[in-house]
Amino acid sequence: MRALERIDRRIIYLTLIVIVAIMTLTPAGLPLLISRETRLAYDTIEKLPAGAQILYSLDLDIMGWLQGGPQAIAFLQHLLNRPLKIVLIGWRPDSEFLILKTLTSVDLKGKKYGVDYVNLGFVAGGETAMAGFAADLRKVVRTDYGGTNLDEIPMMKTITSAKDFSLVVCPNTGEPGALGFIRQWRIPYNVPIITSQPPMTVPEFVPHVQAGTLVAALPAIRSSAEYELLIKKPGLGIAAQDAVSLGTLALLAFIVIGNIGTVWASKSGANRK
């Protein structure tokens, strides 16, 4: 039993690495409760009327992709599952690359570029540009990501300002992000906003949800697993959540085993005396 007390830490590390690798490659799809916030975000998108115009603002950076990426993909997949018009945009330099990455990670469901969705890419200027875009988007953006004039894109002919959008979906890890949209879109134009955030920053947004200036603020990466279950498309979120759940159980098992070994060794020592 003394061996249980002195398990080589390398065995523990190796066990965790194996669990994470297996769960990432072949997610088990462990049971998961859907939170009220995730359900609310999902239902809000489900209730949008056909043809509703959505601003999908990907405000992540490369460092935040590991946490926020799965939720960004799940959000966009849900939007593409429905008969909506989607304008993709980003206000951070990394957004340009990450929008393309997100688009290659989803099933487009036969949607046509320029008719069902448009990629405007990265727009410089932060919250100032966000405000200008809301008032008159063509004063801020004149072409799409590929350089095509917006007036030549069928979908964009009826979109001129924030008033034309039914919802903002904003996977976010920093400024201007959801707070910028609250100040420049929700308050002046009453456009609803759904966002996802790193778990440690979600409490900052709870008052906005309670006040109604945000529909929902989801904590990535847990929320992405829940969302993937709702849209019936398992992905990185479920894989990551499975790895966290089983890795935690493995650590708890090692703690229990170590304590059993310690207690046994103590009793054995006392008996010898």
N, C-alpha and C positions, 0 to 999 in steps of 0.2 A: 504493500500500500504506500510505502514511502515514495515509490516511483510516481504515484499520482500527484504528490505534493511538489515534485520537481520536474514537471513536464518541460522539455526543452522548448524555449520560446520560438525556435525556428519551426517546430511542428505546428504551433499555433498560427504563425504567419503563413506557412505553406497551405494549411487548411483553409484559411480565409481567402488566399489567392485562388485556390482551386474552386471554391464556392462562387466567388465573384465571376471567374472565367466561365464556369458552366452556366450560371444564371444569365450572363450576358449573351452567350451564344444560343442557349436553348431555354428561354424563360418558362418557368413552371406555371405562371398565371395563378399565384396564390390568392386566396380569397381576400377581397379588399372592400371596405365600406366606402361608399361614395359620400363625400362631405356635402353639406348644404350649399356651400359656396360653389363647388364644382358643378353640382346639379343646376344651380341658378344660372351660371354662365352658359351651360349647355342648353337649357330650356330657352334662354333669351335668344340664342341663335336659331334654335328650332322654330321659334314663333315668328321669325322675320318673314314678311311677305315675299313672294316670288318677285325677283327683279330688284330687290332692295340693294342699295349701293353701300358697300362697306369699305372703310379705310383700315387696312391691315398694316399697322406701323411696327416694324421689327426693330426695336431699340435695344438690341443686345450688343455686347462686344465679344471678341473671341474668348476672353477669359470666362465670360458668363454663359457661353454656349453649352458647356457640359451640364449645367443645371437648367438653363432656360430653353435649350434647343428642343428637347422632347415635347415640351408644352407648346412651343412655337409651331412645330410640325403638326401636333394634334389639332391646334386651333385652325390652321390653314386647311387641313384635311376636312375638318367639319364644315368649314365655309364652302369648300369645293363640292362637298356632298350635296349641297343645297343649290337651288336655282337663284344664285345671287350674283351681283356684279362686284368684283373685288379690285380695289386699287392698292397695290403694294408700295410701301415707301419706307424710308429710314432716315433718321436725323443724326446718326453717328457714323463715322467713317467705315467701321466694320460692317455696317448694315448692308452695304452694296454686295459684298461677298456672301453674307449670311442669307440674304433674300434668295440669291441664286441657289445656295445650298439647300434651303428649305424647299424651294420649288422642285428640286431634283429628288427630294425625299418623300414626296406625296404622289398620290394617284390623281391625276388631273381630271379624271372622270369624263374625258372627251371634251373638256372645256377649251374654247378657242381663244388664243391671245388676241387682244384688241376688241373682242366681243364680250367675253365673260370675265377676263382679268387683264390687268395692265401692271407693268413693273416700272415705277418711276425712279427706282434706285435711291442712292444717297442724295439728300438735299442739305447743303451747308447752311449754317446760320442759326442752328439751335432753335430756341423758343421764339426768337424774332421771326424766323422763317416759318415756323409753325403757325404763328398768328397771321402772317401775311398770306399763307396758303389758305387758311380758313376764310379770310375775307375775299380773296380773289386768287385762286390757285395759279392762274396763268401769268400773274405778275411775279410768281416765284419759280414756277416750273413751266417750261415751254415745250419740252420734248420728253419722251420716255427714256428708259435706260439705254435703248439702242439708238437714240437720236432721232426718232420719228416725231414729227410735230404733233402735238396733242389734237389739233383740229383735224388731222388725218386719221385719227383712231376712232372708229365708230362709237365705242363705249364712252369715250370722253366728251362727246359732243353735248351731252346733257348734264355734265358735271362741271360746275364752275366755282363752288365754294362749300364750306362746311354745311350749309343748309341743305345740300343735296345728299348728305350721308345719313343713314339710319343708325349706324353704330361704328364705334372705333374699337378695334381689337389690338391690344398693345402688349406683346411680350417684352419685358423691360428689365434692365439691370442698372439704369442710371438716367441722368438728365439728357434731354428734357422729359422724355418718357411720359408716364401717366400723370405726373404732377403738372407738366406742361399742358397736357390735353385738358386737365381739369380747369386750368386757368384760361386757356385760349379757345377751347371748344365747348366744354360742358357749361360753363357759366355764361358765356355770351350767346351761344347758339343752341344750348340744351341737347347736345348730342350725347347719348349714353356711351359709357366706356367700360370695357372689360380689360383687365390687365393680369399678368402673372409676374411674380416677383421672387427674388431669393427669399427663403424662409425667414431669415433674420430681419428683413425689412418689411415684411407683411404687416406687423403691428402698426407701422407708420401710416398704413392705408386704411386700417380698420375704421377710424373716425369718418373717413370719406365714404366708406360703404354705408355706415350707419346714418350719415347725413343724406345719402342718396346721390352724391356727386360721382360715385362709382357704383356700377352694377355689382362687380365682384373683383376681389384681388386674390388670386390663387397662389398658393405657395408651391413653386416648383421645388423639387421634382416629384413630390408625392402627388400633386394634382394632375400631372401628366399621365401617371399610371391610371388614376381614376378616369380621366378623360378618354384615354385609349379604350378602356372597358366600355364606356358609353357609346363611342363611335364604332365599336367592334373592330378595331384595328390595332392589335398588340404591336408595340414598338419598343423604343429605347426606355420609355418611362416605366413600363411594366418590368422590363429586364432589370433596370436599376433598382426598382422597389423590391423585387424578389431577392436581388443580391444583398440589399441592406437588411431585409427581414431575416434571411437565412444566416447572414454573417453575424447579426446580433444574437440569434439563437445559438450559433456556434460558440460565440464568446461567453454567453451565459453558461453553456454546458461546460466549458473549460473552467470557469470560475467555480461552479458546483463541484466538479471533479477535484480541483485543487483544494477546496475547503474540506471535502471528504477525506482527502489524503492527509491534510493537516490535523484534523480531529482524530483520525485513526492513529497517526504517529504519536500524538499527545497521549492518547489512552494507552498505547503500547509502552511508552516511556514510563507512565505512571505505574503500570502493572509490574514492570521490571524492578521498580524501586520497592 
